[in-house]
């Protein structure tokens, strides 16, 4: 290695890398470090293992490097590469930036290459690499997204505001680029292959993985790619998004679907992130259609059950050509309740007696509306077959009412039973244990319920068989049910809740989940974060102390000036008297 000179802070992109490496929270103070400009043997340089994020293999082939090789052959290396000492091999170096220049020199059979050598850590080198590559004119938006995300992950004191200030972008631009990291693999592939443009990609990245697949499956094979941006936006509006303000359920309820929590705090609500959803004028658009559907079905199942049990006069309404969801249809069928069809059986306007109806399908599902029943023809009412059907229905209903009366007496007897008053010397009975497992089963969401029915051979349509199956469950089968409900209903991010503590105990008891490691890693992050925050508090306290001292001196100076003025005035008055 032959040293040429000592310089301060390389100019061009290397200097920019220094500048970004010292940026915190939008500060633009420049870091100046000493570098050595040298000629380094090519065989003492190893390529970066992180530049793959920005340099694809096709950019480093002989064909793609041909123009650069010709330039180096004629003019030599104009811009030195940037290296750092290899911490594992003395006298050797790691390439930070300049891989194309390095490869061109290798192809030409050169022995050495001019290089700046900077003594930085691996993390600092990565940040410099990212900063340089992000500012290339030909960088792909996806590679840019990876760069911004990596910078935030490597330095937790950085935020989107700081990055925006650093790179001369808007905060919204940075947030949207970072969101591109959420594109599913199929969408990434189409983006790299230029089947979609940046507007398409940003629109798709905001969706859930299921929503993205719906879009990709529809558009990926189209001859015109993803078509006009407005057409894609309209498709998403109609088929992927939901209007939260029109939801039948309580959007503030975090327990309706515990895994998702409240709609108000959900990051997939357009109003929750103006930087990401700046093009959406409405603040109540939901971008997670599957979650919206689950919440609607959970709410509807509860509402329908409550209406059946406590409001027997309620009728149930089906939107035109829209069947109720399978679980709702099952609940209604289980109570032998007929659902009335829109236009055929009732009208939402017109003359006649108004009846309270609950919609069980369509856009109004879960909502109450007054409707007017359509009267059948008088000839139909007097028809013997019609009369027989009515009497038969009354007989069936009479039997159901008899069962309800018996059950009501059972419940009344239990209310005053000794087992309800206090802890008694009566162990848990098998029938009570069946109830316990039914309570757990009943907490399962719709999809999990179907899975449990299939795996455990449970048949809710046959109550007695259902009970006997619950009683006969093996320990392994009970564990399967409990573990499924655990994540299905209690998987939300509420670490201070009772159920979260129980779940952590369960994970620990499994023996193959290293909770201690999770806590150690997070504690290390916490300690670093708090150390930075405490250091900042220390600086602020010093500033506050200086400010207080300055204010005190100013106050004293003013008081002294006031006293001096009063003294002078008094002396002047005495002089006038003389």
C-alpha positions as CSV (number, residue, x, y, z in Angstrom):
1,X,0.0,0.0,0.0
2,X,1.4,3.4,-1.0
3,X,0.1,6.4,1.0
4,X,-0.4,9.5,-1.1
5,X,-1.8,12.2,1.3
6,X,-3.8,13.0,4.4
7,X,-7.2,14.7,3.7
8,X,-10.1,15.8,5.8
9,X,-13.6,14.5,5.0
10,X,-13.9,13.1,1.4
11,X,-15.9,15.3,-0.9
12,X,-18.8,14.0,-3.0
13,X,-20.9,11.0,-1.9
14,X,-18.4,9.9,0.8
15,X,-18.7,13.3,2.5
16,X,-22.5,13.0,2.3
17,X,-22.1,9.6,4.0
18,X,-20.3,11.3,6.9
19,X,-23.0,13.9,7.2
20,X,-25.8,11.4,7.4
21,X,-23.9,9.3,9.9
22,X,-24.1,12.2,12.4
23,X,-27.7,13.2,11.8
24,X,-30.1,12.8,14.7
25,X,-33.6,14.2,14.7
26,X,-33.1,16.5,11.8
27,X,-29.8,18.0,12.9
28,X,-27.5,19.1,10.1
29,X,-24.2,19.3,11.9
30,X,-21.4,17.8,9.8
31,X,-19.0,15.2,11.1
32,X,-15.4,15.7,10.0
33,X,-13.1,12.7,10.2
34,X,-9.5,12.1,9.1
35,X,-9.0,9.8,6.1
36,X,-6.1,8.4,4.3
37,X,-5.9,8.5,0.5
38,X,-3.9,5.5,-0.6
39,X,-3.3,3.1,-3.4
40,X,-4.4,-0.3,-2.2
41,X,-3.7,-3.8,-3.8
42,X,-6.9,-5.2,-5.3
43,X,-6.2,-8.6,-3.8
44,X,-6.3,-7.1,-0.3
45,X,-9.9,-5.9,-0.7
46,X,-12.9,-8.0,-0.1
47,X,-16.3,-6.9,-1.4
48,X,-19.1,-5.7,0.8
49,X,-21.7,-8.3,1.8
50,X,-24.4,-5.6,2.2
51,X,-24.2,-3.8,-1.2
52,X,-26.5,-6.5,-2.6
53,X,-29.4,-4.3,-1.3
54,X,-28.7,-1.8,-4.0
55,X,-26.5,-3.6,-6.6
56,X,-28.2,-6.5,-8.4
57,X,-26.0,-9.1,-10.0
58,X,-27.0,-8.0,-13.5
59,X,-25.4,-4.6,-12.8
60,X,-21.9,-6.2,-12.3
61,X,-21.6,-8.3,-15.4
62,X,-19.0,-7.7,-18.1
63,X,-21.6,-6.3,-20.4
64,X,-23.1,-3.9,-17.9
65,X,-19.6,-2.7,-16.9
66,X,-18.2,-2.4,-20.4
67,X,-18.7,1.4,-20.6
68,X,-17.1,1.9,-17.2
69,X,-14.2,-0.4,-18.1
70,X,-13.5,1.6,-21.2
71,X,-13.5,4.9,-19.2
72,X,-11.1,3.4,-16.6
73,X,-8.8,2.1,-19.3
74,X,-8.6,5.6,-20.8
75,X,-8.7,7.9,-17.8
76,X,-8.0,5.7,-14.8
77,X,-10.1,5.7,-11.6
78,X,-11.2,9.3,-11.1
79,X,-13.2,8.9,-7.9
80,X,-11.4,6.8,-5.3
81,X,-13.3,3.9,-3.7
82,X,-14.0,4.0,0.1
83,X,-12.6,1.2,2.3
84,X,-12.3,0.4,6.0
85,X,-9.7,-1.9,7.7
86,X,-10.8,-5.5,7.9
87,X,-11.1,-6.2,11.6
88,X,-10.3,-9.9,11.1
89,X,-7.2,-9.6,8.8
90,X,-4.5,-7.1,9.4
91,X,-3.4,-5.3,6.3
92,X,-6.7,-6.1,4.5
93,X,-9.7,-4.0,3.8
94,X,-13.5,-4.2,3.4
95,X,-15.2,-2.3,0.5
96,X,-17.7,0.3,1.6
97,X,-18.6,2.0,-1.7
98,X,-17.3,1.9,-5.3
99,X,-18.1,-1.7,-6.2
100,X,-18.5,-1.0,-9.9
101,X,-15.1,0.8,-10.0
102,X,-13.5,-2.1,-8.1
103,X,-15.0,-4.7,-10.5
104,X,-13.9,-2.7,-13.5
105,X,-10.3,-2.5,-12.2
106,X,-10.4,-6.3,-11.6
107,X,-11.6,-6.9,-15.2
108,X,-8.8,-4.7,-16.5
109,X,-6.2,-6.7,-14.5
110,X,-5.0,-3.7,-12.5
111,X,-2.9,-4.3,-9.4
112,X,-4.0,-1.4,-7.3
113,X,-6.9,1.1,-6.9
114,X,-6.9,4.6,-5.3
115,X,-9.0,4.5,-2.1
116,X,-10.0,6.5,0.9
117,X,-9.5,4.5,4.0
118,X,-11.7,5.3,6.9
119,X,-11.6,3.6,10.4
120,X,-15.4,3.0,11.0
121,X,-17.4,0.2,12.5
122,X,-19.5,-2.3,10.4
123,X,-22.7,-0.5,11.4
124,X,-21.3,2.9,10.4
125,X,-20.1,1.5,7.1
126,X,-23.5,0.2,6.4
127,X,-25.1,3.5,7.1
128,X,-22.6,5.2,4.8
129,X,-23.4,2.7,2.1
130,X,-27.1,3.2,2.4
131,X,-26.8,7.0,2.4
132,X,-24.7,6.9,-0.8
133,X,-26.9,4.4,-2.6
134,X,-30.2,6.1,-1.7
135,X,-29.0,9.3,-3.4
136,X,-28.1,7.6,-6.7
137,X,-30.3,8.8,-9.6
138,X,-31.1,5.2,-10.8
139,X,-31.9,3.7,-7.4
140,X,-35.1,1.6,-7.5
141,X,-37.9,2.8,-5.1
142,X,-37.9,-0.7,-3.4
143,X,-34.2,-0.5,-2.8
144,X,-34.6,3.1,-1.5
145,X,-37.3,1.7,0.9
146,X,-35.0,-0.9,2.2
147,X,-32.3,1.7,2.8
148,X,-34.6,4.0,4.8
149,X,-35.9,1.1,6.9
150,X,-32.4,-0.1,7.6
151,X,-31.3,3.3,8.8
152,X,-34.2,3.5,11.2
153,X,-33.4,0.0,12.5
154,X,-29.7,0.7,13.0
155,X,-30.2,3.9,14.8
156,X,-33.3,4.1,17.0
157,X,-32.8,7.8,17.6
158,X,-33.7,8.5,13.9
159,X,-37.3,9.1,12.8
160,X,-39.0,9.9,9.5
161,X,-38.8,13.6,10.3
162,X,-35.0,13.4,10.6
163,X,-34.7,11.3,7.4
164,X,-36.9,13.8,5.5
165,X,-34.7,16.7,6.6
166,X,-31.5,14.7,5.8
167,X,-32.5,13.7,2.3
168,X,-34.5,16.8,1.3
169,X,-37.8,14.9,1.1
170,X,-41.1,15.4,2.7
171,X,-42.0,13.3,5.8
172,X,-44.9,11.8,3.8
173,X,-42.5,10.7,1.0
174,X,-40.2,8.9,3.6
175,X,-43.2,7.2,5.3
176,X,-44.6,6.0,1.9
177,X,-41.2,4.7,0.8
178,X,-40.8,2.8,4.1
179,X,-44.3,1.3,3.6
180,X,-43.1,-0.3,0.3
181,X,-41.2,-2.8,2.5
182,X,-44.6,-4.4,3.2
183,X,-45.2,-5.4,-0.4
184,X,-45.7,-9.2,-0.7
185,X,-43.1,-11.0,-2.9
186,X,-45.4,-11.3,-5.9
187,X,-46.0,-7.5,-5.9
188,X,-42.3,-6.8,-5.5
189,X,-41.5,-9.0,-8.5
190,X,-44.0,-7.1,-10.6
191,X,-42.6,-3.8,-9.4
192,X,-39.1,-4.8,-10.3
193,X,-40.3,-6.0,-13.7
194,X,-42.0,-2.7,-14.3
195,X,-45.5,-4.2,-14.6
196,X,-46.6,-1.5,-12.1
197,X,-45.3,2.0,-11.4
198,X,-44.6,3.7,-8.0
199,X,-48.2,5.0,-7.7
200,X,-49.6,1.4,-8.1
201,X,-47.0,0.1,-5.6
202,X,-47.7,2.7,-2.9
203,X,-51.5,2.0,-3.2
204,X,-51.0,-1.8,-2.9
205,X,-48.4,-1.6,-0.1
206,X,-51.0,-0.1,2.3
207,X,-53.2,-3.2,2.0
208,X,-53.1,-6.3,4.1
209,X,-51.2,-9.3,2.5
210,X,-54.7,-10.8,1.7
211,X,-55.7,-7.6,0.0
212,X,-52.5,-7.4,-1.9
213,X,-52.9,-10.9,-3.2
214,X,-56.4,-10.1,-4.4
215,X,-55.0,-7.2,-6.4
216,X,-52.0,-9.1,-7.8
217,X,-54.1,-12.1,-8.8
218,X,-56.5,-9.8,-10.7
219,X,-53.9,-7.6,-12.5
220,X,-50.6,-9.3,-12.7
221,X,-51.3,-11.2,-15.9
222,X,-53.1,-8.4,-17.7
223,X,-51.4,-7.4,-20.9
224,X,-51.4,-3.7,-19.8
225,X,-50.0,-4.4,-16.4
226,X,-51.9,-2.8,-13.5
227,X,-53.6,-0.4,-15.8
228,X,-54.5,3.2,-15.0
229,X,-53.9,4.3,-11.4
230,X,-57.4,5.7,-11.1
231,X,-58.9,2.4,-12.2
232,X,-56.9,0.5,-9.6
233,X,-57.9,3.1,-6.9
234,X,-61.6,2.6,-7.8
235,X,-61.2,-1.2,-7.6
236,X,-59.7,-1.0,-4.1
237,X,-62.4,1.5,-3.0
238,X,-65.1,-1.0,-4.1
239,X,-63.6,-4.3,-3.2
240,X,-60.9,-3.9,-0.6
241,X,-61.8,-0.8,1.6
242,X,-64.7,-0.4,4.0
243,X,-66.3,2.8,5.4
244,X,-65.8,2.7,9.1
245,X,-68.5,5.3,9.8
246,X,-71.1,2.9,8.3
247,X,-70.0,0.0,10.5
248,X,-72.8,-1.6,12.5
249,X,-70.4,-2.5,15.3
250,X,-68.8,-0.2,17.9
251,X,-65.5,0.9,16.4
252,X,-64.1,1.8,19.8
253,X,-64.6,-1.7,21.2
254,X,-61.1,-3.4,21.5
255,X,-62.6,-6.8,22.5
256,X,-64.9,-7.3,19.6
257,X,-61.9,-8.9,17.8
258,X,-59.2,-8.8,20.5
259,X,-56.4,-9.7,18.0
260,X,-57.0,-6.4,16.1
261,X,-58.2,-4.1,18.9
262,X,-60.0,-0.8,18.4
263,X,-60.5,0.6,14.9
264,X,-59.6,4.1,16.3
265,X,-56.0,3.0,17.0
266,X,-55.6,0.7,14.0
267,X,-52.7,1.7,11.6
268,X,-54.8,0.5,8.7
269,X,-57.4,3.2,9.2
270,X,-56.8,6.1,6.8
271,X,-57.2,8.7,9.5
272,X,-54.6,7.1,11.7
273,X,-51.6,7.9,9.4
274,X,-52.1,11.1,7.4
275,X,-48.5,10.8,6.0
276,X,-49.3,7.4,4.5
277,X,-52.9,8.0,3.5
278,X,-52.6,11.6,2.4
279,X,-54.5,10.9,-0.9
280,X,-57.5,9.5,1.0
281,X,-59.8,12.5,1.8
282,X,-62.0,10.5,4.2
283,X,-60.5,9.7,7.6
284,X,-62.6,6.6,8.2
285,X,-61.6,4.2,5.5
286,X,-60.6,0.7,6.7
287,X,-57.9,-1.1,4.6
288,X,-58.3,-4.4,6.3
289,X,-61.4,-5.9,4.8
290,X,-60.9,-9.3,6.4
291,X,-60.8,-7.8,9.9
292,X,-63.8,-5.6,9.2
293,X,-65.7,-8.7,8.1
294,X,-64.8,-10.6,11.3
295,X,-65.8,-7.7,13.5
296,X,-69.1,-7.4,11.6
297,X,-69.8,-11.2,11.9
298,X,-68.9,-11.3,15.6
299,X,-71.1,-8.3,16.3
300,X,-73.9,-9.7,14.2
301,X,-73.8,-13.1,15.9
302,X,-74.0,-11.5,19.3
303,X,-76.8,-9.1,18.2
304,X,-78.9,-11.8,16.5
305,X,-78.6,-14.1,19.6
306,X,-79.6,-11.3,21.9
307,X,-82.6,-10.4,19.7
308,X,-83.7,-14.0,19.7
309,X,-83.4,-14.4,23.4
310,X,-84.7,-11.0,24.7
311,X,-86.7,-9.5,21.8
312,X,-89.0,-12.2,20.4
313,X,-91.0,-9.7,18.3
314,X,-87.9,-8.8,16.2
315,X,-88.0,-10.1,12.6
316,X,-84.9,-10.8,10.6
317,X,-84.2,-9.2,7.2
318,X,-82.2,-10.5,4.3
319,X,-80.9,-8.1,1.7
320,X,-82.0,-8.8,-1.9
321,X,-80.0,-11.7,-3.3
322,X,-77.5,-11.7,-0.4
323,X,-77.6,-14.7,1.9
324,X,-76.6,-14.3,5.5
325,X,-73.1,-15.5,6.6
326,X,-73.0,-19.2,7.4
327,X,-72.7,-18.7,11.1
328,X,-75.7,-16.3,11.2
329,X,-77.8,-18.7,9.1
330,X,-76.8,-21.5,11.5
331,X,-78.0,-19.5,14.5
332,X,-81.3,-18.6,12.9
333,X,-81.8,-22.2,11.6
334,X,-81.1,-23.5,15.1
335,X,-84.0,-21.5,16.4
336,X,-86.2,-22.4,13.4
337,X,-86.5,-18.7,12.5
338,X,-87.5,-17.7,8.9
339,X,-85.5,-14.9,7.4
340,X,-87.6,-12.4,5.4
341,X,-86.4,-11.5,1.9
342,X,-86.2,-7.9,0.7
343,X,-88.9,-7.0,-1.9
344,X,-90.5,-10.4,-1.7
345,X,-91.6,-10.4,2.0
346,X,-91.3,-6.8,3.2
347,X,-90.8,-3.2,2.1
348,X,-88.9,-0.4,3.8
349,X,-91.6,2.1,3.0
350,X,-95.3,2.2,2.3
351,X,-98.6,1.9,4.3
352,X,-99.2,-0.6,7.0
353,X,-98.1,-1.7,10.4
354,X,-94.4,-1.0,11.1
355,X,-92.4,-3.9,12.5
356,X,-88.9,-3.8,14.0
357,X,-86.5,-5.7,11.8
358,X,-82.8,-6.6,12.1
359,X,-80.8,-6.8,8.9
360,X,-78.7,-10.0,8.8
361,X,-77.0,-9.5,5.4
362,X,-76.0,-6.8,3.0
363,X,-74.5,-3.3,3.7
364,X,-77.0,-2.7,6.6
365,X,-76.2,-6.0,8.4
366,X,-76.5,-5.5,12.1
367,X,-78.7,-2.4,11.8
368,X,-82.3,-2.0,13.0
369,X,-85.0,-0.7,10.6
370,X,-88.8,-0.5,10.6
371,X,-90.4,-2.3,7.7
372,X,-93.8,-3.2,6.4
373,X,-94.7,-6.8,5.7
374,X,-96.3,-7.6,2.4
375,X,-99.7,-9.2,3.0
376,X,-100.4,-12.5,1.2
377,X,-103.5,-12.8,-1.0
378,X,-106.7,-13.6,0.9
379,X,-107.2,-16.7,-1.2
380,X,-103.9,-18.0,0.1
381,X,-104.9,-17.3,3.7
382,X,-108.1,-19.3,3.4
383,X,-106.5,-22.2,1.5
384,X,-106.7,-25.4,3.6
385,X,-103.0,-26.2,2.9
386,X,-102.1,-22.7,4.3
387,X,-104.3,-23.3,7.3
388,X,-102.7,-26.7,8.0
389,X,-99.2,-25.2,7.7
390,X,-100.2,-22.5,10.2
391,X,-101.6,-24.9,12.7
392,X,-98.6,-27.2,12.4
393,X,-96.3,-24.3,13.0
394,X,-98.2,-23.3,16.1
395,X,-98.0,-26.9,17.4
396,X,-94.2,-26.8,16.9
397,X,-93.9,-23.4,18.5
398,X,-96.0,-24.6,21.4
399,X,-93.5,-27.4,22.1
400,X,-90.7,-24.9,22.0
401,X,-92.4,-22.7,24.5
402,X,-93.0,-25.7,26.8
403,X,-89.2,-26.4,26.6
404,X,-88.5,-22.7,27.4
405,X,-90.8,-22.8,30.4
406,X,-89.1,-25.9,31.8
407,X,-85.6,-24.4,31.2
408,X,-86.8,-21.1,32.9
409,X,-87.7,-23.2,36.0
410,X,-84.3,-24.9,35.9
411,X,-82.5,-21.5,35.9
412,X,-84.7,-20.2,38.7
413,X,-83.9,-23.2,40.8
414,X,-80.2,-22.8,40.2
415,X,-80.3,-19.1,41.2
416,X,-81.0,-20.1,44.8
417,X,-79.0,-23.3,44.8
418,X,-76.2,-23.7,47.4
419,X,-73.6,-24.0,44.7
420,X,-74.3,-20.4,43.6
421,X,-74.1,-18.9,47.2
422,X,-70.6,-20.0,48.3
423,X,-67.7,-22.5,47.8
424,X,-69.1,-25.9,48.8
425,X,-67.7,-29.3,49.3
426,X,-68.8,-30.5,45.9
427,X,-66.0,-31.3,43.3
428,X,-66.4,-30.1,39.7
429,X,-68.7,-32.6,38.0
430,X,-68.3,-33.9,34.5
431,X,-71.3,-32.0,33.2
432,X,-69.8,-28.8,34.7
433,X,-66.5,-29.5,33.1
434,X,-68.4,-29.9,29.8
435,X,-69.8,-26.4,30.4
436,X,-66.2,-25.1,31.1
437,X,-65.0,-26.4,27.8
438,X,-68.1,-25.1,26.0
439,X,-67.3,-21.6,27.4
440,X,-63.8,-21.9,25.9
441,X,-65.2,-23.2,22.6
442,X,-67.8,-20.4,22.5
443,X,-64.9,-17.8,22.7
444,X,-63.5,-19.1,19.4
445,X,-64.0,-16.9,16.3
446,X,-65.9,-18.2,13.3
447,X,-63.0,-19.7,11.4
448,X,-61.5,-21.4,14.5
449,X,-65.0,-22.8,15.5
450,X,-65.2,-24.5,12.1
451,X,-61.8,-26.0,12.6
452,X,-62.6,-27.2,16.1
453,X,-65.8,-28.8,14.8
454,X,-63.9,-30.6,12.1
455,X,-60.9,-31.8,14.2
456,X,-62.7,-32.6,17.4
457,X,-65.8,-34.0,15.7
458,X,-68.1,-31.5,17.5
459,X,-71.7,-31.2,16.2
460,X,-73.5,-28.0,17.6
461,X,-76.6,-29.1,15.7
462,X,-77.0,-32.1,18.1
463,X,-76.7,-30.7,21.7
464,X,-76.7,-34.0,23.5
465,X,-74.0,-35.5,21.3
466,X,-72.1,-32.2,21.5
467,X,-72.1,-32.5,25.4
468,X,-71.0,-36.1,25.4
469,X,-68.1,-35.3,22.9
470,X,-67.0,-32.5,25.2
471,X,-67.0,-34.8,28.2
472,X,-65.0,-37.4,26.4
473,X,-62.3,-35.0,25.1
474,X,-58.7,-36.2,25.8
475,X,-56.2,-34.0,27.5
476,X,-54.5,-33.5,24.2
477,X,-57.8,-32.5,22.5
478,X,-58.6,-30.0,25.3
479,X,-55.1,-28.5,25.0
480,X,-55.6,-28.1,21.2
481,X,-58.9,-26.2,21.8
482,X,-57.4,-24.0,24.5
483,X,-54.3,-23.2,22.6
484,X,-56.3,-22.2,19.5
485,X,-58.6,-19.9,21.5
486,X,-55.6,-18.4,23.3
487,X,-54.2,-16.9,20.2
488,X,-57.5,-16.4,18.4
489,X,-59.1,-14.2,21.1
490,X,-56.2,-13.1,23.3
491,X,-53.4,-12.5,20.8
492,X,-53.7,-8.7,20.9
493,X,-50.8,-6.5,21.9
494,X,-51.8,-5.8,25.6
495,X,-48.7,-7.0,27.5
496,X,-49.9,-5.6,30.9
497,X,-53.2,-7.5,30.9
498,X,-53.8,-10.6,33.0
499,X,-54.3,-12.8,29.9
500,X,-50.9,-11.6,28.5
501,X,-49.1,-12.7,31.7
502,X,-50.8,-16.1,31.6
503,X,-49.8,-16.5,27.9
504,X,-46.2,-15.7,28.8
505,X,-46.2,-18.3,31.5
506,X,-47.6,-20.8,29.0
507,X,-44.9,-19.9,26.5
508,X,-42.2,-20.4,29.2
509,X,-43.7,-23.7,30.2
510,X,-43.4,-25.0,26.7
511,X,-39.6,-25.0,27.2
512,X,-38.5,-24.3,23.7
513,X,-39.3,-20.5,23.6
514,X,-36.5,-18.5,25.1
515,X,-38.4,-15.7,26.9
516,X,-35.3,-14.8,28.8
517,X,-33.5,-14.0,25.6
518,X,-36.4,-11.9,24.4
519,X,-36.3,-9.9,27.6
520,X,-32.5,-9.5,27.5
521,X,-32.5,-8.3,23.9
522,X,-35.3,-5.8,24.6
523,X,-33.7,-4.7,27.9
524,X,-30.5,-4.0,26.0
525,X,-32.4,-1.8,23.5
526,X,-34.3,-0.2,26.4
527,X,-31.0,0.6,28.3
528,X,-29.4,2.2,25.2
529,X,-32.6,4.2,24.5
530,X,-32.8,5.4,28.1
531,X,-29.1,6.2,28.3
532,X,-29.5,8.5,25.3
533,X,-32.7,10.0,26.8
534,X,-31.0,10.6,30.2
535,X,-28.0,12.2,28.4
536,X,-30.4,14.5,26.7
537,X,-32.1,15.3,30.0
538,X,-28.6,16.1,31.5
539,X,-27.9,18.5,28.6
540,X,-31.3,20.1,29.0
541,X,-30.9,20.5,32.7
542,X,-27.6,22.3,32.1
543,X,-29.3,24.6,29.6
544,X,-32.1,25.2,32.1
545,X,-29.6,26.0,34.8
546,X,-27.8,28.4,32.5
547,X,-31.1,30.0,31.5
548,X,-32.1,30.4,35.1
549,X,-28.8,32.0,36.0
550,X,-29.0,34.3,33.1
551,X,-32.5,35.3,34.0
552,X,-31.4,35.9,37.6
553,X,-28.5,38.2,36.4
554,X,-30.9,40.1,34.1
555,X,-33.3,40.5,36.9
556,X,-30.6,41.8,39.3
557,X,-29.3,44.2,36.6
558,X,-32.8,45.6,36.1
559,X,-33.3,46.0,39.9
560,X,-29.9,47.7,40.2
561,X,-30.8,50.0,37.3
562,X,-34.1,50.8,38.9
563,X,-32.5,51.6,42.3
564,X,-29.9,53.8,40.5
565,X,-32.6,55.6,38.6
566,X,-34.5,56.2,41.8
567,X,-31.4,57.5,43.6
568,X,-30.6,59.9,40.7
569,X,-34.2,61.2,40.7
570,X,-34.0,61.8,44.4
571,X,-30.7,63.7,44.0
572,X,-32.2,65.8,41.2
573,X,-35.2,66.7,43.4
574,X,-32.9,67.9,46.1
575,X,-31.0,69.9,43.6
576,X,-34.2,71.6,42.5
577,X,-35.1,72.5,46.0
578,X,-31.8,74.2,46.6
